[in-house]
Amino acid sequence: MGSLEGKVAVIAGGSGGFGEGTVKRFRDEGATVWIASRDEARGKESAERLGARHQPCDITRSEDVKALADVVLAESGRIDIAVNSAGYEDNCPVADLEAERVERMVAVQFTGALYFIQHMANAMKQGGSIITIGSLTATLTADGYAPYAGAKAGINHASRIAAAEYGPKGIRINVVSATLVETPMTAALINAPGVRKAFVAETPLGRFGSIDDIVNAIYWLASDQSSFVTGQDLLIDGGASLRRLPRVEDFIRSAQEEMAE
C-alpha cells in the first residue's frame, strides 16, 4: 500500500509539467486523483493516460472551482489533497504593459489561485493539505516579470492568511516555489546560448532542478510527513534564492564564454 492509499487528490493543471508529475506520484502512492483543466480534451486525454479522473474547470471562475469541489465530493466522497499547478509565464517591461495582459495574469495566478484555495479548503471536512505552485521570481527580482511575480508574491501572502484561518480545521496550506527547472517545455530556453551557464552560475548546488525535485516537495507537503507544516513557502531552487536571478548581460557574457571555449 502507498502512503496516500485512501486519499483523494485534486490537481489543477495536471496535464503537463509539475502537475502531470504530481498526478503520477500521487497515483503510484495509492491516491484517487482528479485532474482539473480548462482544456477539456487535453484533460480527458491526460486522465485516461495517467489513470486519473477528469473534471473541466477554469480556475478564474469561482463557480467552476466550486463545481469541481462538488463533483469530487459527490463521486469520491472527500478531498484530502489539492494542488494548484495551473498557470503560465509571460514577461513584459512595466513601461510596455497593457491592461488586458495584466488582468489575465492576475486572474490566473492570483484570483484563480485564491478561489482554488477557498473552495478546496471549504470541501475538506476532515482536514487536508493544499499546495500552490509558486515561483522564485516572487522572492528575487526578474526584469519583465512584474505582473507574474507580483501575482505570485500576492498568493504567497494570501496563502499564509488562509493557513491561519483554516488551521483550526486541520487544513494545511503551503506554497512550493521553483526556480527555472528543466522540462520538455523549458528545454529550448535552457539550451539557448548562455542560459544554462548563467543559471547554474547563480545556483549554489551547481545544477538545474528536475520535475522530480519539485514533485518530491509537493508529495512531502501532501503527506502526513509534513503534518506540522503550514503557511510556508518552500523554495526548491538549489540555493538560487541565496544569490540572484541572471540578467540579460549575464546571458550575453555566458554565451560569449561558451563560444570561446
C-alpha positions in Angstrom: 0.0 0.0 0.0 1.2 3.5 -0.8 1.3 6.3 1.7 -1.6 8.0 0.1 -3.9 5.0 0.0 -7.5 6.0 0.5 -6.8 9.7 -0.1 -8.5 11.8 -2.8 -6.4 14.4 -4.5 -7.4 17.2 -6.9 -4.7 18.6 -9.3 -5.4 21.7 -11.2 -3.2 21.9 -14.3 -2.4 18.2 -14.1 -2.0 17.7 -17.8 1.7 18.6 -18.0 4.9 19.6 -16.3 4.8 19.7 -12.5 1.1 18.8 -12.5 1.5 15.7 -14.5 4.4 14.6 -12.4 2.4 15.1 -9.3 -0.5 13.1 -10.7 1.8 10.2 -11.4 3.4 10.3 -8.0 0.1 10.5 -6.1 -1.4 7.7 -8.3 1.6 5.5 -7.5 1.2 6.2 -3.8 -2.4 4.9 -3.9 -4.5 8.1 -4.1 -7.6 8.6 -6.2 -6.5 11.5 -8.4 -8.7 14.1 -10.2 -7.3 16.3 -13.0 -9.0 19.7 -13.4 -8.2 21.6 -16.6 -9.7 24.3 -18.7 -8.8 22.4 -21.9 -11.4 19.6 -21.7 -10.0 17.5 -24.5 -6.4 17.6 -23.2 -7.6 17.0 -19.6 -9.6 13.9 -20.6 -6.7 12.5 -22.6 -4.3 13.0 -19.7 -6.7 11.5 -17.2 -7.1 8.4 -19.4 -3.4 8.1 -19.9 -2.4 8.6 -16.3 -5.2 6.6 -14.6 -6.9 9.6 -13.2 -10.4 11.2 -13.4 -11.2 14.5 -15.0 -13.4 17.5 -14.4 -13.4 20.6 -16.6 -12.5 23.8 -14.6 -11.5 27.3 -15.4 -9.9 28.4 -12.1 -10.5 32.1 -12.9 -14.2 31.4 -12.5 -15.3 30.9 -8.8 -18.4 28.9 -9.9 -16.2 26.5 -11.9 -14.0 25.8 -8.9 -17.0 25.3 -6.6 -18.5 22.9 -9.1 -15.2 21.0 -9.2 -15.2 20.5 -5.4 -18.9 19.5 -5.5 -18.3 16.9 -8.2 -15.3 15.3 -6.5 -17.2 15.2 -3.2 -20.3 13.6 -4.8 -18.3 11.0 -6.7 -15.3 10.3 -4.4 -16.7 11.3 -1.0 -13.9 13.5 0.2 -11.0 15.8 -0.8 -7.8 15.3 1.2 -5.2 17.0 -1.1 -5.4 19.8 -3.6 -2.6 21.0 -5.7 -2.8 24.1 -8.0 -0.3 23.8 -10.8 -2.4 25.9 -13.3 -0.7 28.9 -14.7 1.5 30.3 -17.4 4.5 32.7 -17.7 4.6 36.0 -19.6 7.1 38.8 -19.4 7.0 42.4 -20.4 8.6 45.6 -19.1 6.4 47.7 -16.9 6.7 50.6 -19.3 5.0 48.5 -22.0 2.3 46.8 -20.0 -1.3 46.6 -21.4 -4.3 46.3 -19.1 -5.6 43.1 -20.7 -2.3 41.4 -20.3 -2.1 42.3 -16.6 -5.7 41.4 -15.8 -5.3 38.0 -17.5 -2.2 37.2 -15.5 -3.8 38.3 -12.2 -6.9 36.3 -12.9 -5.0 33.1 -13.3 -2.1 33.5 -10.9 -3.8 35.3 -8.0 -7.6 35.4 -8.2 -8.0 31.9 -9.6 -5.4 30.5 -7.2 -7.3 32.1 -4.3 -10.6 30.6 -5.5 -8.9 27.2 -5.6 -7.7 27.5 -2.0 -11.1 28.7 -0.9 -13.3 26.0 -2.4 -10.9 23.2 -1.9 -10.5 24.1 1.8 -14.2 24.5 2.3 -14.7 21.0 0.9 -12.1 19.4 3.2 -14.4 18.4 6.1 -11.9 16.1 7.6 -8.8 18.3 7.2 -6.3 18.2 4.4 -3.4 19.8 2.5 -3.4 22.4 -0.2 -0.3 23.3 -2.2 0.1 26.1 -4.7 3.0 26.0 -7.2 4.8 29.3 -6.8 7.9 30.8 -8.3 11.3 32.0 -7.3 10.5 35.3 -9.1 8.2 36.1 -6.2 11.3 36.3 -4.0 14.0 37.6 -6.3 13.5 40.3 -8.9 13.5 39.5 -12.6 13.2 42.1 -15.3 9.9 41.9 -17.2 8.1 39.8 -14.7 6.2 42.4 -12.6 2.6 41.0 -13.2 3.7 37.4 -13.0 6.0 37.7 -10.0 3.7 40.3 -8.3 0.7 37.9 -8.6 2.8 35.0 -7.3 4.0 37.1 -4.3 0.4 38.0 -3.6 -0.8 34.4 -3.5 2.1 33.6 -1.2 0.9 36.1 1.3 -2.8 35.2 0.8 -1.8 31.5 1.5 -0.3 32.5 4.8 -3.5 34.2 5.8 -5.6 31.3 4.6 -3.3 28.9 6.6 -4.0 30.8 9.8 -7.7 30.9 9.1 -8.1 27.2 8.2 -5.5 25.8 10.6 -8.0 25.1 13.4 -9.9 22.9 10.9 -6.8 20.8 10.3 -6.2 22.2 6.9 -2.6 23.0 5.9 -1.9 25.5 3.1 1.6 25.9 1.7 3.4 27.0 -1.4 6.2 25.2 -3.4 8.3 27.8 -5.3 10.5 26.6 -8.1 13.4 28.2 -9.9 13.7 27.5 -13.7 13.5 23.8 -13.9 14.5 21.5 -16.8 11.3 20.2 -18.5 10.4 19.4 -22.1 8.7 22.9 -22.2 11.8 24.8 -21.0 14.4 22.8 -22.9 14.6 25.3 -25.8 15.1 28.2 -23.4 17.6 26.4 -21.2 19.7 25.3 -24.1 19.8 28.7 -25.7 23.3 30.2 -25.8 24.4 31.3 -22.4 21.2 30.5 -20.4 22.3 27.2 -18.8 25.7 28.5 -17.8 24.3 31.7 -16.4 21.6 30.0 -14.3 24.0 27.3 -13.0 26.5 30.0 -12.0 23.8 31.6 -9.7 22.8 28.2 -8.2 25.0 27.1 -5.3 24.2 23.4 -5.9 25.6 23.8 -9.4 22.8 22.1 -11.5 19.3 22.6 -12.8 16.4 21.2 -10.9 14.2 18.5 -12.4 10.4 17.9 -12.3 11.1 15.2 -9.7 12.8 17.7 -7.4 9.6 19.7 -7.4 7.2 16.7 -7.2 9.1 15.4 -4.2 8.5 18.6 -2.3 4.8 18.6 -3.3 4.4 15.0 -2.2 6.1 15.7 1.2 3.7 18.6 1.8 0.7 16.5 0.8 1.7 13.6 3.1 1.5 13.1 6.8 5.3 13.5 7.0 4.7 17.3 7.0 1.7 17.3 9.4 3.1 20.2 11.4 3.9 22.4 8.4 1.6 25.2 7.3 1.8 28.7 5.9 5.2 28.1 4.4 6.8 29.0 1.0 9.1 26.1 0.3 11.8 27.3 -2.1 13.1 24.4 -4.3 15.9 26.2 -6.1 19.3 24.6 -5.4 20.1 27.6 -3.3 19.4 30.2 -6.1 17.4 32.4 -3.7 20.7 33.0 -1.8 22.0 34.8 -4.8 20.2 36.5 -7.7 18.5 35.7 -11.0 20.6 36.1 -14.1 20.2 39.3 -16.1 20.4 39.8 -19.9 24.1 40.8 -19.6 24.8 37.6 -17.8 23.4 35.5 -20.6 25.4 37.5 -23.2 28.6 37.1 -21.2 28.0 33.3 -20.7 27.2 32.9 -24.4 30.5 34.6 -25.3 32.4 32.4 -22.9 30.8 29.3 -24.4 31.8 30.4 -27.9 35.4 31.0 -26.7 35.7 27.6 -25.0 
